[in-house]
Amino acid sequence: MKNFSFLFILLFLVGCSSPENLEKAEEDSFIYESSINSLPLISINTNGNIIVDEPKVSADLQIKKGDSLIEVHQIGIEIRGSSSQMFDKKSYGFETWDENGEDLDVSLGGFPEEEDWILYGPYSDKSLIRNILIYDLSNAIGQYATRTDFYELEINESFLGTYVLMEKIKRDKNRVAISKNKEEDISGGYILKIDKPTGDGEWYDESFSFSSKYMPNGSLGQNKNTFFLYEYPDSDDIDNDQKDYIQSYIHNFENALASEEFKSNENGYRDYIDLDSFIDFFILNEISKNPDGYRLSTFMHKDKGEKLKMGPIWDFNLAFGNVNYCTGSSPEGWIYRFNDVCPDDTWLVPFWWGRFMEDPAFVSALKERWNNLRTNFFTNSEILQRIASLEENLKISNAAKNNFSKWLVLGEYVWPNDYIGNSYDDEISYLKDWIVNRLEWLDTEINSL
């Protein structure tokens, strides 16, 4: 059957004055192009409920491919994100529910069964692919990152453009595969997240997080720039014994790393961490020059009887040169040295990474891993081919065209863009050129360490 397409005008009454509402106050029109190659469509009906940032409201979700109805689910949905909530195009978190509104594990879109999901809406990332690209690279080198797939989204019959269905980071045999934390053995599992502390109006609350014992420069002192949030067990479930265990583990690791014997095989920091996972985490953040790397949206996990591991990686929409502050757009410069460039930022990189680079064993392992990856998964041609494949999918399906017909951001500044391309091709070309230059810079710098 030959490809065909047709054009039709969709008129949207997109919203009310409330920023929590999906719709704008004005009537908006654009051209939507459909074809037999179109992405599957996620259609959500809130049945009159307004989606807000907590609590989740009940809705019905359908997945359609052309005229075929693929899946139907009841969900609870809310707006998600931090700074991204200021964008007109929102991202959403949702749970799949049963008929009683209880969590229900389902295999959504062919992903392994779970009940927590994310619909991420790329907006300031006009390539639409930065997160997907880095997650694919992480999975390719054996470090789990959330599975992703492209969809188009409509809510209450309002078309909202290109979205990415994503797994939420959770303890699960198919996600972060660590043991349940049980009373008889509280050595694992745990998931922690370095991020901005949030809570019931309090800037810092020990019920849901704890802070580093060391300042960003490595000196001893309670660090109000680095908070470890309890992700699993979360702040509602974790008990005092579990808190004491994981806090002591992190603080003992930091003590060993700050000590004069930090390079020692017997008394040094390597007794506490899985070195390979830390090196891969370092490489993934440096290859993308992620401005939030190490200091925000930074996950780590620990299983029973095992060492602390970094990851999964998370939230790279500002990476790959998509930021106009702290030299983030330049393909040169270490992101682990963010504090040198932006010392007045509230959220600084923990002293860990600079200290690691003082250890010849860490540097040697880093160089070996980097050069191995550069001959396999991270060659210029392989990374450019990944970009080209994602680009082709969004073009042949008309998803990119539809997205930028809905959201007129091409050629416009969206915080915190540095480069502003006039077309989707411009944005993809910038990304390709930037990453080639970044790889070349890292080749020189890593091998000269």
Secondary structure as a PSIPRED ss2 file (coil, helix, strand):
# PSIPRED VFORMAT (PSIPRED V4.0)

   1 M C   1.000  0.000  0.000
   2 K C   1.000  0.000  0.000
   3 N C   1.000  0.000  0.000
   4 F C   1.000  0.000  0.000
   5 S E   0.000  0.000  1.000
   6 F E   0.000  0.000  1.000
   7 L E   0.000  0.000  1.000
   8 F E   0.000  0.000  1.000
   9 I E   0.000  0.000  1.000
  10 L E   0.000  0.000  1.000
  11 L E   0.000  0.000  1.000
  12 F E   0.000  0.000  1.000
  13 L E   0.000  0.000  1.000
  14 V C   1.000  0.000  0.000
  15 G C   1.000  0.000  0.000
  16 C C   1.000  0.000  0.000
  17 S C   1.000  0.000  0.000
  18 S C   1.000  0.000  0.000
  19 P C   1.000  0.000  0.000
  20 E C   1.000  0.000  0.000
  21 N C   1.000  0.000  0.000
  22 L C   1.000  0.000  0.000
  23 E C   1.000  0.000  0.000
  24 K C   1.000  0.000  0.000
  25 A C   1.000  0.000  0.000
  26 E C   1.000  0.000  0.000
  27 E E   0.000  0.000  1.000
  28 D E   0.000  0.000  1.000
  29 S E   0.000  0.000  1.000
  30 F E   0.000  0.000  1.000
  31 I E   0.000  0.000  1.000
  32 Y E   0.000  0.000  1.000
  33 E E   0.000  0.000  1.000
  34 S E   0.000  0.000  1.000
  35 S E   0.000  0.000  1.000
  36 I C   1.000  0.000  0.000
  37 N C   1.000  0.000  0.000
  38 S C   1.000  0.000  0.000
  39 L C   1.000  0.000  0.000
  40 P C   1.000  0.000  0.000
  41 L E   0.000  0.000  1.000
  42 I E   0.000  0.000  1.000
  43 S E   0.000  0.000  1.000
  44 I E   0.000  0.000  1.000
  45 N E   0.000  0.000  1.000
  46 T C   1.000  0.000  0.000
  47 N C   1.000  0.000  0.000
  48 G C   1.000  0.000  0.000
  49 N C   1.000  0.000  0.000
  50 I C   1.000  0.000  0.000
  51 I C   1.000  0.000  0.000
  52 V C   1.000  0.000  0.000
  53 D C   1.000  0.000  0.000
  54 E C   1.000  0.000  0.000
  55 P C   1.000  0.000  0.000
  56 K C   1.000  0.000  0.000
  57 V E   0.000  0.000  1.000
  58 S E   0.000  0.000  1.000
  59 A E   0.000  0.000  1.000
  60 D E   0.000  0.000  1.000
  61 L E   0.000  0.000  1.000
  62 Q E   0.000  0.000  1.000
  63 I E   0.000  0.000  1.000
  64 K E   0.000  0.000  1.000
  65 K E   0.000  0.000  1.000
  66 G C   1.000  0.000  0.000
  67 D C   1.000  0.000  0.000
  68 S E   0.000  0.000  1.000
  69 L E   0.000  0.000  1.000
  70 I E   0.000  0.000  1.000
  71 E E   0.000  0.000  1.000
  72 V E   0.000  0.000  1.000
  73 H E   0.000  0.000  1.000
  74 Q E   0.000  0.000  1.000
  75 I E   0.000  0.000  1.000
  76 G E   0.000  0.000  1.000
  77 I E   0.000  0.000  1.000
  78 E E   0.000  0.000  1.000
  79 I E   0.000  0.000  1.000
  80 R E   0.000  0.000  1.000
  81 G C   1.000  0.000  0.000
  82 S C   1.000  0.000  0.000
  83 S H   0.000  1.000  0.000
  84 S H   0.000  1.000  0.000
  85 Q H   0.000  1.000  0.000
  86 M H   0.000  1.000  0.000
  87 F C   1.000  0.000  0.000
  88 D C   1.000  0.000  0.000
  89 K C   1.000  0.000  0.000
  90 K C   1.000  0.000  0.000
  91 S E   0.000  0.000  1.000
  92 Y E   0.000  0.000  1.000
  93 G E   0.000  0.000  1.000
  94 F E   0.000  0.000  1.000
  95 E E   0.000  0.000  1.000
  96 T E   0.000  0.000  1.000
  97 W E   0.000  0.000  1.000
  98 D C   1.000  0.000  0.000
  99 E C   1.000  0.000  0.000
 100 N C   1.000  0.000  0.000
 101 G C   1.000  0.000  0.000
 102 E C   1.000  0.000  0.000
 103 D E   0.000  0.000  1.000
 104 L C   1.000  0.000  0.000
 105 D C   1.000  0.000  0.000
 106 V E   0.000  0.000  1.000
 107 S C   1.000  0.000  0.000
 108 L H   0.000  1.000  0.000
 109 G H   0.000  1.000  0.000
 110 G H   0.000  1.000  0.000
 111 F C   1.000  0.000  0.000
 112 P C   1.000  0.000  0.000
 113 E C   1.000  0.000  0.000
 114 E E   0.000  0.000  1.000
 115 E C   1.000  0.000  0.000
 116 D E   0.000  0.000  1.000
 117 W E   0.000  0.000  1.000
 118 I E   0.000  0.000  1.000
 119 L E   0.000  0.000  1.000
 120 Y E   0.000  0.000  1.000
 121 G C   1.000  0.000  0.000
 122 P C   1.000  0.000  0.000
 123 Y C   1.000  0.000  0.000
 124 S C   1.000  0.000  0.000
 125 D C   1.000  0.000  0.000
 126 K C   1.000  0.000  0.000
 127 S C   1.000  0.000  0.000
 128 L C   1.000  0.000  0.000
 129 I C   1.000  0.000  0.000
 130 R H   0.000  1.000  0.000
 131 N H   0.000  1.000  0.000
 132 I H   0.000  1.000  0.000
 133 L H   0.000  1.000  0.000
 134 I H   0.000  1.000  0.000
 135 Y H   0.000  1.000  0.000
 136 D H   0.000  1.000  0.000
 137 L H   0.000  1.000  0.000
 138 S H   0.000  1.000  0.000
 139 N H   0.000  1.000  0.000
 140 A H   0.000  1.000  0.000
 141 I C   1.000  0.000  0.000
 142 G C   1.000  0.000  0.000
 143 Q C   1.000  0.000  0.000
 144 Y C   1.000  0.000  0.000
 145 A C   1.000  0.000  0.000
 146 T C   1.000  0.000  0.000
 147 R C   1.000  0.000  0.000
 148 T E   0.000  0.000  1.000
 149 D E   0.000  0.000  1.000
 150 F E   0.000  0.000  1.000
 151 Y E   0.000  0.000  1.000
 152 E E   0.000  0.000  1.000
 153 L E   0.000  0.000  1.000
 154 E E   0.000  0.000  1.000
 155 I E   0.000  0.000  1.000
 156 N C   1.000  0.000  0.000
 157 E C   1.000  0.000  0.000
 158 S E   0.000  0.000  1.000
 159 F E   0.000  0.000  1.000
 160 L E   0.000  0.000  1.000
 161 G E   0.000  0.000  1.000
 162 T E   0.000  0.000  1.000
 163 Y E   0.000  0.000  1.000
 164 V E   0.000  0.000  1.000
 165 L E   0.000  0.000  1.000
 166 M E   0.000  0.000  1.000
 167 E E   0.000  0.000  1.000
 168 K C   1.000  0.000  0.000
 169 I C   1.000  0.000  0.000
 170 K C   1.000  0.000  0.000
 171 R E   0.000  0.000  1.000
 172 D C   1.000  0.000  0.000
 173 K C   1.000  0.000  0.000
 174 N C   1.000  0.000  0.000
 175 R C   1.000  0.000  0.000
 176 V E   0.000  0.000  1.000
 177 A C   1.000  0.000  0.000
 178 I C   1.000  0.000  0.000
 179 S C   1.000  0.000  0.000
 180 K C   1.000  0.000  0.000
 181 N C   1.000  0.000  0.000
 182 K E   0.000  0.000  1.000
 183 E C   1.000  0.000  0.000
 184 E C   1.000  0.000  0.000
 185 D E   0.000  0.000  1.000
 186 I C   1.000  0.000  0.000
 187 S C   1.000  0.000  0.000
 188 G C   1.000  0.000  0.000
 189 G C   1.000  0.000  0.000
 190 Y E   0.000  0.000  1.000
 191 I E   0.000  0.000  1.000
 192 L E   0.000  0.000  1.000
 193 K E   0.000  0.000  1.000
 194 I E   0.000  0.000  1.000
 195 D C   1.000  0.000  0.000
 196 K C   1.000  0.000  0.000
 197 P C   1.000  0.000  0.000
 198 T C   1.000  0.000  0.000
 199 G C   1.000  0.000  0.000
 200 D C   1.000  0.000  0.000
 201 G C   1.000  0.000  0.000
 202 E C   1.000  0.000  0.000
 203 W C   1.000  0.000  0.000
 204 Y C   1.000  0.000  0.000
 205 D C   1.000  0.000  0.000
 206 E C   1.000  0.000  0.000
 207 S C   1.000  0.000  0.000
 208 F C   1.000  0.000  0.000
 209 S E   0.000  0.000  1.000
 210 F E   0.000  0.000  1.000
 211 S E   0.000  0.000  1.000
 212 S E   0.000  0.000  1.000
 213 K E   0.000  0.000  1.000
 214 Y E   0.000  0.000  1.000
 215 M C   1.000  0.000  0.000
 216 P C   1.000  0.000  0.000
 217 N C   1.000  0.000  0.000
 218 G C   1.000  0.000  0.000
 219 S C   1.000  0.000  0.000
 220 L E   0.000  0.000  1.000
 221 G E   0.000  0.000  1.000
 222 Q E   0.000  0.000  1.000
 223 N E   0.000  0.000  1.000
 224 K E   0.000  0.000  1.000
 225 N E   0.000  0.000  1.000
 226 T E   0.000  0.000  1.000
 227 F E   0.000  0.000  1.000
 228 F E   0.000  0.000  1.000
 229 L E   0.000  0.000  1.000
 230 Y E   0.000  0.000  1.000
 231 E E   0.000  0.000  1.000
 232 Y E   0.000  0.000  1.000
 233 P C   1.000  0.000  0.000
 234 D E   0.000  0.000  1.000
 235 S C   1.000  0.000  0.000
 236 D C   1.000  0.000  0.000
 237 D C   1.000  0.000  0.000
 238 I C   1.000  0.000  0.000
 239 D C   1.000  0.000  0.000
 240 N H   0.000  1.000  0.000
 241 D H   0.000  1.000  0.000
 242 Q H   0.000  1.000  0.000
 243 K H   0.000  1.000  0.000
 244 D H   0.000  1.000  0.000
 245 Y H   0.000  1.000  0.000
 246 I H   0.000  1.000  0.000
 247 Q H   0.000  1.000  0.000
 248 S H   0.000  1.000  0.000
 249 Y H   0.000  1.000  0.000
 250 I H   0.000  1.000  0.000
 251 H H   0.000  1.000  0.000
 252 N H   0.000  1.000  0.000
 253 F H   0.000  1.000  0.000
 254 E H   0.000  1.000  0.000
 255 N H   0.000  1.000  0.000
 256 A H   0.000  1.000  0.000
 257 L H   0.000  1.000  0.000
 258 A H   0.000  1.000  0.000
 259 S C   1.000  0.000  0.000
 260 E C   1.000  0.000  0.000
 261 E C   1.000  0.000  0.000
 262 F C   1.000  0.000  0.000
 263 K C   1.000  0.000  0.000
 264 S C   1.000  0.000  0.000
 265 N C   1.000  0.000  0.000
 266 E C   1.000  0.000  0.000
 267 N C   1.000  0.000  0.000
 268 G C   1.000  0.000  0.000
 269 Y H   0.000  1.000  0.000
 270 R H   0.000  1.000  0.000
 271 D H   0.000  1.000  0.000
 272 Y C   1.000  0.000  0.000
 273 I E   0.000  0.000  1.000
 274 D C   1.000  0.000  0.000
 275 L H   0.000  1.000  0.000
 276 D H   0.000  1.000  0.000
 277 S H   0.000  1.000  0.000
 278 F H   0.000  1.000  0.000
 279 I H   0.000  1.000  0.000
 280 D H   0.000  1.000  0.000
 281 F H   0.000  1.000  0.000
 282 F H   0.000  1.000  0.000
 283 I H   0.000  1.000  0.000
 284 L H   0.000  1.000  0.000
 285 N H   0.000  1.000  0.000
 286 E H   0.000  1.000  0.000
 287 I H   0.000  1.000  0.000
 288 S C   1.000  0.000  0.000
 289 K C   1.000  0.000  0.000
 290 N C   1.000  0.000  0.000
 291 P C   1.000  0.000  0.000
 292 D C   1.000  0.000  0.000
 293 G C   1.000  0.000  0.000
 294 Y C   1.000  0.000  0.000
 295 R C   1.000  0.000  0.000
 296 L C   1.000  0.000  0.000
 297 S C   1.000  0.000  0.000
 298 T E   0.000  0.000  1.000
 299 F E   0.000  0.000  1.000
 300 M E   0.000  0.000  1.000
 301 H E   0.000  0.000  1.000
 302 K E   0.000  0.000  1.000
 303 D C   1.000  0.000  0.000
 304 K C   1.000  0.000  0.000
 305 G C   1.000  0.000  0.000
 306 E C   1.000  0.000  0.000
 307 K C   1.000  0.000  0.000
 308 L E   0.000  0.000  1.000
 309 K E   0.000  0.000  1.000
 310 M E   0.000  0.000  1.000
 311 G C   1.000  0.000  0.000
 312 P C   1.000  0.000  0.000
 313 I C   1.000  0.000  0.000
 314 W C   1.000  0.000  0.000
 315 D C   1.000  0.000  0.000
 316 F C   1.000  0.000  0.000
 317 N C   1.000  0.000  0.000
 318 L C   1.000  0.000  0.000
 319 A C   1.000  0.000  0.000
 320 F C   1.000  0.000  0.000
 321 G C   1.000  0.000  0.000
 322 N C   1.000  0.000  0.000
 323 V C   1.000  0.000  0.000
 324 N C   1.000  0.000  0.000
 325 Y C   1.000  0.000  0.000
 326 C C   1.000  0.000  0.000
 327 T C   1.000  0.000  0.000
 328 G C   1.000  0.000  0.000
 329 S C   1.000  0.000  0.000
 330 S C   1.000  0.000  0.000
 331 P C   1.000  0.000  0.000
 332 E C   1.000  0.000  0.000
 333 G C   1.000  0.000  0.000
 334 W C   1.000  0.000  0.000
 335 I C   1.000  0.000  0.000
 336 Y C   1.000  0.000  0.000
 337 R C   1.000  0.000  0.000
 338 F H   0.000  1.000  0.000
 339 N H   0.000  1.000  0.000
 340 D H   0.000  1.000  0.000
 341 V H   0.000  1.000  0.000
 342 C C   1.000  0.000  0.000
 343 P C   1.000  0.000  0.000
 344 D C   1.000  0.000  0.000
 345 D C   1.000  0.000  0.000
 346 T C   1.000  0.000  0.000
 347 W C   1.000  0.000  0.000
 348 L C   1.000  0.000  0.000
 349 V C   1.000  0.000  0.000
 350 P C   1.000  0.000  0.000
 351 F C   1.000  0.000  0.000
 352 W H   0.000  1.000  0.000
 353 W H   0.000  1.000  0.000
 354 G H   0.000  1.000  0.000
 355 R H   0.000  1.000  0.000
 356 F H   0.000  1.000  0.000
 357 M C   1.000  0.000  0.000
 358 E C   1.000  0.000  0.000
 359 D C   1.000  0.000  0.000
 360 P H   0.000  1.000  0.000
 361 A H   0.000  1.000  0.000
 362 F H   0.000  1.000  0.000
 363 V H   0.000  1.000  0.000
 364 S H   0.000  1.000  0.000
 365 A H   0.000  1.000  0.000
 366 L H   0.000  1.000  0.000
 367 K H   0.000  1.000  0.000
 368 E H   0.000  1.000  0.000
 369 R H   0.000  1.000  0.000
 370 W H   0.000  1.000  0.000
 371 N H   0.000  1.000  0.000
 372 N H   0.000  1.000  0.000
 373 L H   0.000  1.000  0.000
 374 R H   0.000  1.000  0.000
 375 T C   1.000  0.000  0.000
 376 N C   1.000  0.000  0.000
 377 F C   1.000  0.000  0.000
 378 F C   1.000  0.000  0.000
 379 T C   1.000  0.000  0.000
 380 N H   0.000  1.000  0.000
 381 S H   0.000  1.000  0.000
 382 E H   0.000  1.000  0.000
 383 I H   0.000  1.000  0.000
 384 L H   0.000  1.000  0.000
 385 Q H   0.000  1.000  0.000
 386 R H   0.000  1.000  0.000
 387 I H   0.000  1.000  0.000
 388 A H   0.000  1.000  0.000
 389 S H   0.000  1.000  0.000
 390 L H   0.000  1.000  0.000
 391 E H   0.000  1.000  0.000
 392 E H   0.000  1.000  0.000
 393 N H   0.000  1.000  0.000
 394 L H   0.000  1.000  0.000
 395 K H   0.000  1.000  0.000
 396 I H   0.000  1.000  0.000
 397 S C   1.000  0.000  0.000
 398 N C   1.000  0.000  0.000
 399 A H   0.000  1.000  0.000
 400 A H   0.000  1.000  0.000
 401 K H   0.000  1.000  0.000
 402 N H   0.000  1.000  0.000
 403 N H   0.000  1.000  0.000
 404 F H   0.000  1.000  0.000
 405 S H   0.000  1.000  0.000
 406 K H   0.000  1.000  0.000
 407 W C   1.000  0.000  0.000
 408 L C   1.000  0.000  0.000
 409 V C   1.000  0.000  0.000
 410 L C   1.000  0.000  0.000
 411 G C   1.000  0.000  0.000
 412 E C   1.000  0.000  0.000
 413 Y C   1.000  0.000  0.000
 414 V C   1.000  0.000  0.000
 415 W C   1.000  0.000  0.000
 416 P C   1.000  0.000  0.000
 417 N C   1.000  0.000  0.000
 418 D C   1.000  0.000  0.000
 419 Y C   1.000  0.000  0.000
 420 I C   1.000  0.000  0.000
 421 G C   1.000  0.000  0.000
 422 N C   1.000  0.000  0.000
 423 S C   1.000  0.000  0.000
 424 Y H   0.000  1.000  0.000
 425 D H   0.000  1.000  0.000
 426 D H   0.000  1.000  0.000
 427 E H   0.000  1.000  0.000
 428 I H   0.000  1.000  0.000
 429 S H   0.000  1.000  0.000
 430 Y H   0.000  1.000  0.000
 431 L H   0.000  1.000  0.000
 432 K H   0.000  1.000  0.000
 433 D H   0.000  1.000  0.000
 434 W H   0.000  1.000  0.000
 435 I H   0.000  1.000  0.000
 436 V H   0.000  1.000  0.000
 437 N H   0.000  1.000  0.000
 438 R H   0.000  1.000  0.000
 439 L H   0.000  1.000  0.000
 440 E H   0.000  1.000  0.000
 441 W H   0.000  1.000  0.000
 442 L H   0.000  1.000  0.000
 443 D H   0.000  1.000  0.000
 444 T H   0.000  1.000  0.000
 445 E H   0.000  1.000  0.000
 446 I H   0.000  1.000  0.000
 447 N H   0.000  1.000  0.000
 448 S C   1.000  0.000  0.000
 449 L C   1.000  0.000  0.000
